[in-house]
């Protein structure tokens, strides 16, 4: 290891060493259809999702899947896609990234789930520790 910082734009998914990923560290997460945050302990296949930033997009890739591109800096102002959910001891606001992203992640991890962006008004100040896979 060279000691290069690693960032995880989608909590519990793959890491990237891209310096431009620093402001996006854990700005997205995956939640099941009950609104529970999915970590690698609950959903081990999340570890197989690779993440990079490219041309204004969060790019997700996984074995056997076409890539999924999600715009980096769009926060939907439609309250119908804004939810509250618990991450550890915190309740945060999240914004649903839509049906296409939900279908992509659900198809890969084989669990109905959705990709949620942490709303900038309620960032996660401390993510719960999860066991390493």
N, CA, C and O atoms as CSV, one atom per row, in Angstrom:
chain,resi,resn,atom,element,x,y,z
A,1,UNK,N,N,0.833,-1.193,0.000
A,1,UNK,CA,C,0.000,0.000,0.000
A,1,UNK,C,C,0.870,1.246,0.000
A,1,UNK,O,O,1.923,1.289,0.637
A,2,UNK,N,N,0.420,2.236,-0.711
A,2,UNK,CA,C,1.180,3.472,-0.785
A,2,UNK,C,C,0.679,4.511,0.210
A,2,UNK,O,O,1.276,5.579,0.345
A,3,UNK,N,N,-0.397,4.213,0.899
A,3,UNK,CA,C,-0.955,5.175,1.830
A,3,UNK,C,C,-1.851,6.195,1.162
A,3,UNK,O,O,-2.205,7.201,1.777
A,4,UNK,N,N,-2.226,5.954,-0.092
A,4,UNK,CA,C,-3.129,6.841,-0.808
A,4,UNK,C,C,-4.497,6.802,-0.140
A,4,UNK,O,O,-5.011,5.718,0.137
A,5,UNK,N,N,-5.100,7.961,0.127
A,5,UNK,CA,C,-6.431,7.951,0.730
A,5,UNK,C,C,-7.438,7.232,-0.163
A,5,UNK,O,O,-7.382,7.327,-1.389
A,6,UNK,N,N,-8.343,6.523,0.465
A,6,UNK,CA,C,-9.401,5.812,-0.245
A,6,UNK,C,C,-10.741,6.419,0.161
A,6,UNK,O,O,-10.969,6.719,1.333
A,7,UNK,N,N,-11.608,6.593,-0.805
A,7,UNK,CA,C,-12.914,7.186,-0.551
A,7,UNK,C,C,-13.990,6.198,-0.966
A,7,UNK,O,O,-13.779,5.371,-1.854
A,8,UNK,N,N,-15.139,6.289,-0.322
A,8,UNK,CA,C,-16.248,5.379,-0.574
A,8,UNK,C,C,-17.496,6.230,-0.826
A,8,UNK,O,O,-18.276,6.465,0.097
A,9,UNK,N,N,-17.694,6.695,-2.069
A,9,UNK,CA,C,-18.861,7.538,-2.329
A,9,UNK,C,C,-20.195,6.881,-1.958
A,9,UNK,O,O,-21.105,7.556,-1.477
A,10,UNK,N,N,-20.313,5.569,-2.181
A,10,UNK,CA,C,-21.522,4.846,-1.792
A,10,UNK,C,C,-21.151,3.984,-0.589
A,10,UNK,O,O,-20.349,3.057,-0.707
A,11,UNK,N,N,-21.728,4.286,0.551
A,11,UNK,CA,C,-21.399,3.559,1.784
A,11,UNK,C,C,-21.520,2.058,1.575
A,11,UNK,O,O,-22.547,1.563,1.110
A,12,UNK,N,N,-20.462,1.342,1.925
A,12,UNK,CA,C,-20.369,-0.112,1.883
A,12,UNK,C,C,-20.097,-0.683,0.496
A,12,UNK,O,O,-19.984,-1.899,0.344
A,13,UNK,N,N,-19.989,0.183,-0.527
A,13,UNK,CA,C,-19.589,-0.293,-1.859
A,13,UNK,C,C,-18.077,-0.119,-1.995
A,13,UNK,O,O,-17.386,0.119,-1.005
A,14,UNK,N,N,-17.568,-0.238,-3.210
A,14,UNK,CA,C,-16.133,-0.194,-3.434
A,14,UNK,C,C,-15.496,1.151,-3.128
A,14,UNK,O,O,-16.172,2.171,-2.993
A,15,UNK,N,N,-14.174,1.121,-3.024
A,15,UNK,CA,C,-13.370,2.306,-2.732
A,15,UNK,C,C,-12.758,2.867,-4.007
A,15,UNK,O,O,-12.575,2.144,-4.987
A,16,UNK,N,N,-12.448,4.144,-3.991
A,16,UNK,CA,C,-11.716,4.764,-5.084
A,16,UNK,C,C,-10.636,5.665,-4.485
A,16,UNK,O,O,-10.829,6.261,-3.426
A,17,UNK,N,N,-9.497,5.755,-5.178
A,17,UNK,CA,C,-8.412,6.627,-4.734
A,17,UNK,C,C,-8.465,7.974,-5.448
A,17,UNK,O,O,-7.561,8.792,-5.275
A,18,UNK,N,N,-9.498,8.222,-6.241
A,18,UNK,CA,C,-9.596,9.487,-6.962
A,18,UNK,C,C,-9.702,10.649,-5.969
A,18,UNK,O,O,-10.632,10.683,-5.163
A,19,UNK,N,N,-8.756,11.609,-6.017
A,19,UNK,CA,C,-8.811,12.732,-5.067
A,19,UNK,C,C,-10.117,13.516,-5.151
A,19,UNK,O,O,-10.586,14.047,-4.144
A,20,UNK,N,N,-10.710,13.594,-6.349
A,20,UNK,CA,C,-11.957,14.351,-6.505
A,20,UNK,C,C,-13.140,13.678,-5.813
A,20,UNK,O,O,-14.216,14.269,-5.719
A,21,UNK,N,N,-12.952,12.445,-5.327
A,21,UNK,CA,C,-14.018,11.737,-4.613
A,21,UNK,C,C,-14.115,12.154,-3.147
A,21,UNK,O,O,-15.097,11.825,-2.483
A,22,UNK,N,N,-13.120,12.866,-2.632
A,22,UNK,CA,C,-13.109,13.235,-1.206
A,22,UNK,C,C,-14.393,13.933,-0.756
A,22,UNK,O,O,-14.943,13.553,0.278
A,23,UNK,N,N,-14.900,14.939,-1.485
A,23,UNK,CA,C,-16.116,15.608,-1.003
A,23,UNK,C,C,-17.361,14.724,-1.071
A,23,UNK,O,O,-18.395,15.058,-0.494
A,24,UNK,N,N,-17.260,13.598,-1.778
A,24,UNK,CA,C,-18.418,12.723,-1.962
A,24,UNK,C,C,-18.338,11.463,-1.101
A,24,UNK,O,O,-19.143,10.546,-1.265
A,25,UNK,N,N,-17.364,11.417,-0.177
A,25,UNK,CA,C,-17.204,10.229,0.665
A,25,UNK,C,C,-18.501,9.942,1.424
A,25,UNK,O,O,-18.971,10.763,2.212
A,26,UNK,N,N,-19.062,8.769,1.172
A,26,UNK,CA,C,-20.298,8.293,1.806
A,26,UNK,C,C,-21.457,9.277,1.670
A,26,UNK,O,O,-22.173,9.552,2.633
A,27,UNK,N,N,-21.626,9.796,0.468
A,27,UNK,CA,C,-22.764,10.680,0.197
A,27,UNK,C,C,-23.967,9.916,-0.343
A,27,UNK,O,O,-25.048,10.485,-0.494
A,28,UNK,N,N,-23.786,8.632,-0.633
A,28,UNK,CA,C,-24.886,7.775,-1.057
A,28,UNK,C,C,-24.896,6.534,-0.176
A,28,UNK,O,O,-23.890,6.184,0.442
A,29,UNK,N,N,-26.031,5.887,-0.128
A,29,UNK,CA,C,-26.142,4.617,0.571
A,29,UNK,C,C,-27.218,3.789,-0.123
A,29,UNK,O,O,-27.967,4.284,-0.966
A,30,UNK,N,N,-27.272,2.523,0.255
A,30,UNK,CA,C,-28.277,1.623,-0.298
A,30,UNK,C,C,-29.219,1.254,0.840
A,30,UNK,O,O,-28.783,0.904,1.936
A,31,UNK,N,N,-30.521,1.339,0.561
A,31,UNK,CA,C,-31.538,1.013,1.560
A,31,UNK,C,C,-32.478,-0.042,0.995
A,31,UNK,O,O,-32.779,-0.042,-0.199
A,32,UNK,N,N,-32.940,-0.944,1.865
A,32,UNK,CA,C,-33.900,-1.936,1.392
A,32,UNK,C,C,-35.286,-1.308,1.311
A,32,UNK,O,O,-35.460,-0.133,1.635
A,33,UNK,N,N,-36.274,-2.095,0.876
A,33,UNK,CA,C,-37.608,-1.528,0.668
A,33,UNK,C,C,-38.326,-1.200,1.977
A,33,UNK,O,O,-39.419,-0.634,1.963
A,34,UNK,N,N,-37.708,-1.556,3.113
A,34,UNK,CA,C,-38.249,-1.158,4.419
A,34,UNK,C,C,-37.567,0.106,4.941
A,34,UNK,O,O,-37.871,0.568,6.041
A,35,UNK,N,N,-36.647,0.666,4.153
A,35,UNK,CA,C,-35.956,1.879,4.565
A,35,UNK,C,C,-34.772,1.632,5.483
A,35,UNK,O,O,-34.286,2.559,6.130
A,36,UNK,N,N,-34.300,0.385,5.547
A,36,UNK,CA,C,-33.141,0.056,6.380
A,36,UNK,C,C,-31.869,0.198,5.561
A,36,UNK,O,O,-31.789,-0.274,4.427
A,37,UNK,N,N,-30.864,0.862,6.157
A,37,UNK,CA,C,-29.562,0.987,5.503
A,37,UNK,C,C,-28.933,-0.390,5.393
A,37,UNK,O,O,-28.889,-1.145,6.365
A,38,UNK,N,N,-28.444,-0.713,4.195
A,38,UNK,CA,C,-27.801,-2.001,3.963
A,38,UNK,C,C,-26.288,-1.845,4.037
A,38,UNK,O,O,-25.699,-1.043,3.313
A,39,UNK,N,N,-25.671,-2.616,4.914
A,39,UNK,CA,C,-24.218,-2.659,4.978
A,39,UNK,C,C,-23.758,-3.997,4.406
A,39,UNK,O,O,-24.579,-4.810,3.981
A,40,UNK,N,N,-22.458,-4.222,4.394
A,40,UNK,CA,C,-21.926,-5.461,3.811
A,40,UNK,C,C,-22.313,-6.693,4.616
A,40,UNK,O,O,-22.397,-7.792,4.068
A,41,UNK,N,N,-22.545,-6.519,5.893
A,41,UNK,CA,C,-22.964,-7.659,6.709
A,41,UNK,C,C,-24.345,-8.145,6.266
A,41,UNK,O,O,-24.581,-9.349,6.171
A,42,UNK,N,N,-25.247,-7.215,5.998
A,42,UNK,CA,C,-26.595,-7.562,5.560
A,42,UNK,C,C,-26.649,-7.904,4.074
A,42,UNK,O,O,-27.491,-8.691,3.642
A,43,UNK,N,N,-25.757,-7.314,3.301
A,43,UNK,CA,C,-25.781,-7.459,1.844
A,43,UNK,C,C,-24.347,-7.523,1.315
A,43,UNK,O,O,-23.823,-6.521,0.829
A,44,UNK,N,N,-23.703,-8.709,1.407
A,44,UNK,CA,C,-22.283,-8.826,1.049
A,44,UNK,C,C,-21.949,-8.427,-0.389
A,44,UNK,O,O,-20.818,-8.022,-0.656
A,45,UNK,N,N,-22.893,-8.527,-1.315
A,45,UNK,CA,C,-22.595,-8.200,-2.721
A,45,UNK,C,C,-22.305,-6.723,-2.942
A,45,UNK,O,O,-21.776,-6.356,-3.991
A,46,UNK,N,N,-22.638,-5.865,-1.980
A,46,UNK,CA,C,-22.301,-4.443,-2.120
A,46,UNK,C,C,-20.802,-4.254,-2.309
A,46,UNK,O,O,-20.378,-3.315,-2.982
A,47,UNK,N,N,-20.004,-5.128,-1.728
A,47,UNK,CA,C,-18.540,-5.024,-1.835
A,47,UNK,C,C,-18.065,-5.194,-3.270
A,47,UNK,O,O,-16.964,-4.759,-3.608
A,48,UNK,N,N,-18.877,-5.821,-4.123
A,48,UNK,CA,C,-18.497,-6.052,-5.520
A,48,UNK,C,C,-18.876,-4.905,-6.452
A,48,UNK,O,O,-18.598,-4.964,-7.650
A,49,UNK,N,N,-19.503,-3.871,-5.918
A,49,UNK,CA,C,-19.872,-2.701,-6.721
A,49,UNK,C,C,-18.695,-1.735,-6.704
A,49,UNK,O,O,-18.336,-1.209,-5.650
A,50,UNK,N,N,-18.093,-1.501,-7.869
A,50,UNK,CA,C,-16.993,-0.536,-7.941
A,50,UNK,C,C,-17.551,0.842,-8.260
A,50,UNK,O,O,-18.586,0.982,-8.911
A,51,UNK,N,N,-16.842,1.850,-7.786
A,51,UNK,CA,C,-17.318,3.230,-7.863
A,51,UNK,C,C,-16.197,4.116,-8.368
A,51,UNK,O,O,-15.053,3.991,-7.932
A,52,UNK,N,N,-16.525,5.017,-9.294
A,52,UNK,CA,C,-15.579,6.053,-9.703
A,52,UNK,C,C,-16.361,7.299,-10.079
A,52,UNK,O,O,-17.568,7.243,-10.313
A,53,UNK,N,N,-15.659,8.425,-10.134
A,53,UNK,CA,C,-16.255,9.674,-10.566
A,53,UNK,C,C,-15.738,9.975,-11.953
A,53,UNK,O,O,-14.539,9.893,-12.218
A,54,UNK,N,N,-16.676,10.331,-12.853
A,54,UNK,CA,C,-16.275,10.625,-14.219
A,54,UNK,C,C,-17.218,11.663,-14.825
A,54,UNK,O,O,-18.425,11.442,-14.926
A,55,UNK,N,N,-16.649,12.792,-15.224
A,55,UNK,CA,C,-17.369,13.827,-15.969
A,55,UNK,C,C,-18.695,14.228,-15.319
A,55,UNK,O,O,-19.722,14.315,-15.992
A,56,UNK,N,N,-18.663,14.470,-14.007
A,56,UNK,CA,C,-19.853,14.924,-13.311
A,56,UNK,C,C,-20.806,13.821,-12.887
A,56,UNK,O,O,-21.927,14.097,-12.461
A,57,UNK,N,N,-20.371,12.581,-13.001
A,57,UNK,CA,C,-21.232,11.460,-12.646
A,57,UNK,C,C,-20.550,10.526,-11.661
A,57,UNK,O,O,-19.331,10.358,-11.679
A,58,UNK,N,N,-21.360,9.922,-10.802
A,58,UNK,CA,C,-20.967,8.785,-9.991
A,58,UNK,C,C,-21.204,7.572,-10.879
A,58,UNK,O,O,-22.335,7.324,-11.297
A,59,UNK,N,N,-20.155,6.816,-11.172
A,59,UNK,CA,C,-20.264,5.676,-12.079
A,59,UNK,C,C,-20.134,4.397,-11.263
A,59,UNK,O,O,-19.111,4.154,-10.623
A,60,UNK,N,N,-21.187,3.584,-11.297
A,60,UNK,CA,C,-21.203,2.311,-10.596
A,60,UNK,C,C,-21.038,1.188,-11.611
A,60,UNK,O,O,-21.661,1.195,-12.673
A,61,UNK,N,N,-20.188,0.221,-11.266
A,61,UNK,CA,C,-19.987,-0.949,-12.115
A,61,UNK,C,C,-20.030,-2.186,-11.233
A,61,UNK,O,O,-19.629,-2.149,-10.070
A,62,UNK,N,N,-20.520,-3.279,-11.799
A,62,UNK,CA,C,-20.576,-4.542,-11.069
A,62,UNK,C,C,-20.482,-5.679,-12.077
A,62,UNK,O,O,-20.905,-5.527,-13.223
A,63,UNK,N,N,-19.930,-6.817,-11.661
A,63,UNK,CA,C,-19.785,-7.952,-12.577
A,63,UNK,C,C,-21.118,-8.344,-13.227
A,63,UNK,O,O,-22.126,-8.533,-12.546
A,64,UNK,N,N,-21.097,-8.462,-14.559
A,64,UNK,CA,C,-22.277,-8.881,-15.300
A,64,UNK,C,C,-23.309,-7.795,-15.524
A,64,UNK,O,O,-24.400,-8.072,-16.023
A,65,UNK,N,N,-22.978,-6.540,-15.155
A,65,UNK,CA,C,-23.935,-5.436,-15.261
A,65,UNK,C,C,-23.380,-4.341,-16.167
A,65,UNK,O,O,-22.172,-4.110,-16.210
A,66,UNK,N,N,-24.282,-3.668,-16.892
A,66,UNK,CA,C,-23.888,-2.437,-17.564
A,66,UNK,C,C,-23.641,-1.396,-16.472
A,66,UNK,O,O,-24.156,-1.532,-15.362
A,67,UNK,N,N,-22.873,-0.378,-16.773
A,67,UNK,CA,C,-22.597,0.624,-15.741
A,67,UNK,C,C,-23.823,1.493,-15.484
A,67,UNK,O,O,-24.695,1.630,-16.342
A,68,UNK,N,N,-23.874,2.076,-14.294
A,68,UNK,CA,C,-24.942,2.989,-13.901
A,68,UNK,C,C,-24.314,4.339,-13.607
A,68,UNK,O,O,-23.408,4.431,-12.780
A,69,UNK,N,N,-24.779,5.384,-14.269
A,69,UNK,CA,C,-24.278,6.740,-14.068
A,69,UNK,C,C,-25.326,7.559,-13.322
A,69,UNK,O,O,-26.485,7.622,-13.732
A,70,UNK,N,N,-24.912,8.182,-12.230
A,70,UNK,CA,C,-25.800,9.023,-11.429
A,70,UNK,C,C,-25.162,10.406,-11.335
A,70,UNK,O,O,-24.002,10.518,-10.940
A,71,UNK,N,N,-25.902,11.468,-11.692
A,71,UNK,CA,C,-25.329,12.819,-11.590
A,71,UNK,C,C,-24.846,13.110,-10.165
A,71,UNK,O,O,-25.521,12.766,-9.195
A,72,UNK,N,N,-23.685,13.740,-10.046
A,72,UNK,CA,C,-23.079,13.980,-8.740
A,72,UNK,C,C,-23.795,15.029,-7.900
A,72,UNK,O,O,-24.077,14.792,-6.726
A,73,UNK,N,N,-24.084,16.156,-8.471
A,73,UNK,CA,C,-24.473,17.302,-7.663
A,73,UNK,C,C,-25.916,17.735,-7.823
A,73,UNK,O,O,-26.241,18.902,-7.600
A,74,UNK,N,N,-26.783,16.819,-8.205
A,74,UNK,CA,C,-28.200,17.149,-8.330
A,74,UNK,C,C,-28.911,16.715,-7.058
A,74,UNK,O,O,-28.849,15.550,-6.666
A,75,UNK,N,N,-29.576,17.650,-6.427
A,75,UNK,CA,C,-30.434,17.316,-5.294
A,75,UNK,C,C,-31.855,17.659,-5.722
A,75,UNK,O,O,-32.183,18.820,-5.966
A,76,UNK,N,N,-32.675,16.648,-5.807
A,76,UNK,CA,C,-34.067,16.817,-6.217
A,76,UNK,C,C,-34.804,17.640,-5.164
A,76,UNK,O,O,-34.739,17.343,-3.971
A,77,UNK,N,N,-35.504,18.677,-5.620
A,77,UNK,CA,C,-36.233,19.504,-4.666
A,77,UNK,C,C,-37.689,19.067,-4.527
A,77,UNK,O,O,-38.488,19.746,-3.882
A,78,UNK,N,N,-38.026,17.941,-5.128
A,78,UNK,CA,C,-39.366,17.373,-5.035
A,78,UNK,C,C,-39.449,16.575,-3.728
A,78,UNK,O,O,-38.771,15.559,-3.574
A,79,UNK,N,N,-40.271,17.034,-2.803
A,79,UNK,CA,C,-40.351,16.377,-1.495
A,79,UNK,C,C,-40.891,14.953,-1.579
A,79,UNK,O,O,-40.770,14.199,-0.613
A,80,UNK,N,N,-41.484,14.565,-2.710
A,80,UNK,CA,C,-42.019,13.209,-2.820
A,80,UNK,C,C,-40.913,12.155,-2.909
A,80,UNK,O,O,-41.191,10.965,-2.758
A,81,UNK,N,N,-39.662,12.568,-3.152
A,81,UNK,CA,C,-38.549,11.613,-3.208
A,81,UNK,C,C,-37.579,11.815,-2.049
A,81,UNK,O,O,-36.481,11.258,-2.046
A,82,UNK,N,N,-37.985,12.611,-1.072
A,82,UNK,CA,C,-37.153,12.865,0.115
A,82,UNK,C,C,-37.727,12.083,1.292
A,82,UNK,O,O,-38.928,12.127,1.560
A,83,UNK,N,N,-36.857,11.374,1.980
A,83,UNK,CA,C,-37.272,10.506,3.078
A,83,UNK,C,C,-36.350,10.706,4.270
A,83,UNK,O,O,-35.256,11.255,4.141
A,84,UNK,N,N,-36.807,10.255,5.428
A,84,UNK,CA,C,-35.960,10.183,6.608
A,84,UNK,C,C,-35.654,8.717,6.865
A,84,UNK,O,O,-36.520,7.856,6.711
A,85,UNK,N,N,-34.432,8.443,7.254
A,85,UNK,CA,C,-34.076,7.070,7.597
A,85,UNK,C,C,-33.002,7.071,8.667
A,85,UNK,O,O,-32.319,8.070,8.889
A,86,UNK,N,N,-32.871,5.934,9.321
A,86,UNK,CA,C,-31.911,5.786,10.413
A,86,UNK,C,C,-30.628,5.153,9.891
A,86,UNK,O,O,-30.652,4.155,9.171
A,87,UNK,N,N,-29.507,5.759,10.271
A,87,UNK,CA,C,-28.174,5.185,10.034
A,87,UNK,C,C,-27.506,5.153,11.393
A,87,UNK,O,O,-27.087,6.186,11.915
A,88,UNK,N,N,-27.408,3.974,11.956
A,88,UNK,CA,C,-26.895,3.849,13.313
A,88,UNK,C,C,-27.839,4.557,14.267
A,88,UNK,O,O,-29.023,4.226,14.328
A,89,UNK,N,N,-27.324,5.532,15.015
A,89,UNK,CA,C,-28.141,6.277,15.979
A,89,UNK,C,C,-28.731,7.558,15.378
A,89,UNK,O,O,-29.516,8.246,16.031
A,90,UNK,N,N,-28.360,7.871,14.155
A,90,UNK,CA,C,-28.805,9.121,13.536
A,90,UNK,C,C,-30.028,8.917,12.657
A,90,UNK,O,O,-30.202,7.857,12.055
A,91,UNK,N,N,-30.870,9.936,12.587
A,91,UNK,CA,C,-31.940,9.974,11.595
A,91,UNK,C,C,-31.533,11.063,10.610
A,91,UNK,O,O,-31.320,12.215,10.989
A,92,UNK,N,N,-31.429,10.683,9.344
A,92,UNK,CA,C,-30.975,11.621,8.313
A,92,UNK,C,C,-32.018,11.726,7.208
A,92,UNK,O,O,-32.871,10.850,7.062
A,93,UNK,N,N,-31.943,12.790,6.442
A,93,UNK,CA,C,-32.769,12.943,5.252
A,93,UNK,C,C,-32.002,12.399,4.062
A,93,UNK,O,O,-30.798,12.621,3.931
A,94,UNK,N,N,-32.705,11.689,3.201
A,94,UNK,CA,C,-32.117,11.142,1.991
A,94,UNK,C,C,-33.027,11.445,0.819
A,94,UNK,O,O,-34.222,11.695,0.980
A,95,UNK,N,N,-32.431,11.416,-0.373
A,95,UNK,CA,C,-33.175,11.643,-1.609
A,95,UNK,C,C,-33.027,10.395,-2.469
A,95,UNK,O,O,-31.913,9.946,-2.739
A,96,UNK,N,N,-34.145,9.843,-2.895
A,96,UNK,CA,C,-34.163,8.643,-3.721
A,96,UNK,C,C,-33.611,8.963,-5.108
A,96,UNK,O,O,-34.029,9.937,-5.733
A,97,UNK,N,N,-32.672,8.143,-5.590
A,97,UNK,CA,C,-32.059,8.381,-6.900
A,97,UNK,C,C,-32.894,7.825,-8.069
A,97,UNK,O,O,-32.455,7.901,-9.217
A,98,UNK,N,N,-34.061,7.282,-7.808
A,98,UNK,CA,C,-34.978,6.935,-8.880
A,98,UNK,C,C,-35.066,5.459,-9.220
A,98,UNK,O,O,-34.327,4.621,-8.703
A,99,UNK,N,N,-35.998,5.181,-10.111
A,99,UNK,CA,C,-36.332,3.797,-10.466
A,99,UNK,C,C,-35.210,3.076,-11.200
A,99,UNK,O,O,-34.968,1.897,-10.939
A,100,UNK,N,N,-34.524,3.752,-12.105
A,100,UNK,CA,C,-33.460,3.102,-12.869
A,100,UNK,C,C,-32.318,2.665,-11.945
A,100,UNK,O,O,-31.829,1.540,-12.041
A,101,UNK,N,N,-31.900,3.562,-11.055
A,101,UNK,CA,C,-30.838,3.219,-10.104
A,101,UNK,C,C,-31.302,2.102,-9.166
A,101,UNK,O,O,-30.519,1.214,-8.827
A,102,UNK,N,N,-32.581,2.142,-8.742
A,102,UNK,CA,C,-33.116,1.100,-7.861
A,102,UNK,C,C,-33.126,-0.256,-8.572
A,102,UNK,O,O,-32.759,-1.273,-7.983
A,103,UNK,N,N,-33.543,-0.265,-9.825
A,103,UNK,CA,C,-33.570,-1.520,-10.580
A,103,UNK,C,C,-32.156,-2.068,-10.756
A,103,UNK,O,O,-31.939,-3.276,-10.655
A,104,UNK,N,N,-31.198,-1.186,-11.017
A,104,UNK,CA,C,-29.812,-1.615,-11.232
A,104,UNK,C,C,-29.258,-2.285,-9.978
A,104,UNK,O,O,-28.770,-3.413,-10.044
A,105,UNK,N,N,-29.329,-1.597,-8.833
A,105,UNK,CA,C,-28.746,-2.156,-7.608
A,105,UNK,C,C,-29.525,-3.381,-7.141
A,105,UNK,O,O,-28.921,-4.345,-6.670
A,106,UNK,N,N,-30.841,-3.367,-7.261
A,106,UNK,CA,C,-31.656,-4.521,-6.862
A,106,UNK,C,C,-31.313,-5.742,-7.696
A,106,UNK,O,O,-31.196,-6.849,-7.170
A,107,UNK,N,N,-31.152,-5.541,-8.992
A,107,UNK,CA,C,-30.810,-6.651,-9.885
A,107,UNK,C,C,-29.464,-7.254,-9.503
A,107,UNK,O,O,-29.304,-8.474,-9.519
A,108,UNK,N,N,-28.496,-6.407,-9.158
A,108,UNK,CA,C,-27.179,-6.929,-8.830
A,108,UNK,C,C,-27.138,-7.619,-7.469
A,108,UNK,O,O,-26.614,-8.729,-7.364
A,109,UNK,N,N,-27.666,-7.001,-6.445
A,109,UNK,CA,C,-27.555,-7.583,-5.100
A,109,UNK,C,C,-28.635,-8.612,-4.806
A,109,UNK,O,O,-28.584,-9.303,-3.788
A,110,UNK,N,N,-29.618,-8.712,-5.704
A,110,UNK,CA,C,-30.698,-9.699,-5.582
A,110,UNK,C,C,-31.583,-9.475,-4.354
A,110,UNK,O,O,-32.117,-10.423,-3.778
A,111,UNK,N,N,-31.728,-8.217,-3.967
A,111,UNK,CA,C,-32.604,-7.815,-2.870
A,111,UNK,C,C,-33.290,-6.524,-3.337
A,111,UNK,O,O,-32.605,-5.639,-3.851
A,112,UNK,N,N,-34.594,-6.382,-3.184
A,112,UNK,CA,C,-35.225,-5.113,-3.552
A,112,UNK,C,C,-34.647,-3.975,-2.704
A,112,UNK,O,O,-34.746,-3.993,-1.477
A,113,UNK,N,N,-34.052,-3.001,-3.363
A,113,UNK,CA,C,-33.439,-1.886,-2.628
A,113,UNK,C,C,-33.338,-0.663,-3.525
A,113,UNK,O,O,-33.664,-0.708,-4.711
A,114,UNK,N,N,-32.883,0.420,-2.935
A,114,UNK,CA,C,-32.810,1.699,-3.637
A,114,UNK,C,C,-31.500,2.392,-3.286
A,114,UNK,O,O,-30.944,2.188,-2.207
A,115,UNK,N,N,-31.014,3.214,-4.217
A,115,UNK,CA,C,-29.844,4.048,-3.963
A,115,UNK,C,C,-30.361,5.407,-3.498
A,115,UNK,O,O,-31.182,6.037,-4.164
A,116,UNK,N,N,-29.862,5.844,-2.340
A,116,UNK,CA,C,-30.305,7.094,-1.742
A,116,UNK,C,C,-29.108,8.017,-1.578
A,116,UNK,O,O,-28.020,7.580,-1.202
A,117,UNK,N,N,-29.315,9.286,-1.860
A,117,UNK,CA,C,-28.272,10.288,-1.628
A,117,UNK,C,C,-28.546,10.967,-0.295
A,117,UNK,O,O,-29.673,11.374,-0.015
A,118,UNK,N,N,-27.515,11.087,0.517
A,118,UNK,CA,C,-27.640,11.781,1.792
A,118,UNK,C,C,-27.879,13.263,1.495
A,118,UNK,O,O,-27.094,13.894,0.788
A,119,UNK,N,N,-28.952,13.807,2.031
A,119,UNK,CA,C,-29.265,15.209,1.788
A,119,UNK,C,C,-28.229,16.083,2.492
A,119,UNK,O,O,-27.898,15.824,3.649
A,120,UNK,N,N,-27.710,17.114,1.818
A,120,UNK,CA,C,-26.667,17.945,2.435
A,120,UNK,C,C,-27.112,18.663,3.709
A,120,UNK,O,O,-26.268,19.090,4.497
A,121,UNK,N,N,-28.411,18.802,3.922
A,121,UNK,CA,C,-28.896,19.453,5.146
A,121,UNK,C,C,-28.751,18.561,6.375
A,121,UNK,O,O,-28.736,19.059,7.500
A,122,UNK,N,N,-28.645,17.236,6.171
A,122,UNK,CA,C,-28.541,16.318,7.312
A,122,UNK,C,C,-27.463,15.267,7.053
A,122,UNK,O,O,-27.784,14.085,6.929
A,123,UNK,N,N,-26.206,15.663,6.968
A,123,UNK,CA,C,-25.151,14.685,6.702
A,123,UNK,C,C,-24.992,13.702,7.861
A,123,UNK,O,O,-25.360,13.994,8.999
A,124,UNK,N,N,-24.440,12.539,7.546
A,124,UNK,CA,C,-24.138,11.543,8.578
A,124,UNK,C,C,-22.834,11.970,9.230
A,124,UNK,O,O,-21.788,11.976,8.583
A,125,UNK,N,N,-22.889,12.325,10.505
A,125,UNK,CA,C,-21.684,12.800,11.184
A,125,UNK,C,C,-20.783,11.653,11.608
A,125,UNK,O,O,-19.564,11.816,11.659
A,126,UNK,N,N,-21.355,10.503,11.912
A,126,UNK,CA,C,-20.543,9.338,12.304
A,126,UNK,C,C,-21.242,8.074,11.824
A,126,UNK,O,O,-22.319,7.724,12.306
A,127,UNK,N,N,-20.617,7.397,10.871
A,127,UNK,CA,C,-21.187,6.140,10.371
A,127,UNK,C,C,-20.898,5.045,11.390
A,127,UNK,O,O,-19.819,5.010,11.983
A,128,UNK,N,N,-21.863,4.153,11.592
A,128,UNK,CA,C,-21.633,3.041,12.509
A,128,UNK,C,C,-20.506,2.155,11.982
A,128,UNK,O,O,-20.343,1.989,10.773
A,129,UNK,N,N,-19.740,1.596,12.897
A,129,UNK,CA,C,-18.714,0.628,12.500
A,129,UNK,C,C,-19.417,-0.644,12.063
A,129,UNK,O,O,-20.362,-1.108,12.700
A,130,UNK,N,N,-18.930,-1.196,10.958
A,130,UNK,CA,C,-19.466,-2.468,10.504
A,130,UNK,C,C,-18.321,-3.441,10.369
A,130,UNK,O,O,-17.196,-3.039,10.070
A,131,UNK,N,N,-18.589,-4.713,10.585
A,131,UNK,CA,C,-17.515,-5.693,10.464
A,131,UNK,C,C,-16.973,-5.744,9.042
A,131,UNK,O,O,-17.723,-5.568,8.082
A,132,UNK,N,N,-15.697,-5.981,8.907
A,132,UNK,CA,C,-15.096,-6.138,7.578
A,132,UNK,C,C,-15.536,-7.473,7.006
A,132,UNK,O,O,-15.706,-8.442,7.745
A,133,UNK,N,N,-15.724,-7.531,5.668
A,133,UNK,CA,C,-16.145,-8.798,5.069
A,133,UNK,C,C,-15.052,-9.837,5.137
A,133,UNK,O,O,-15.241,-10.963,4.677
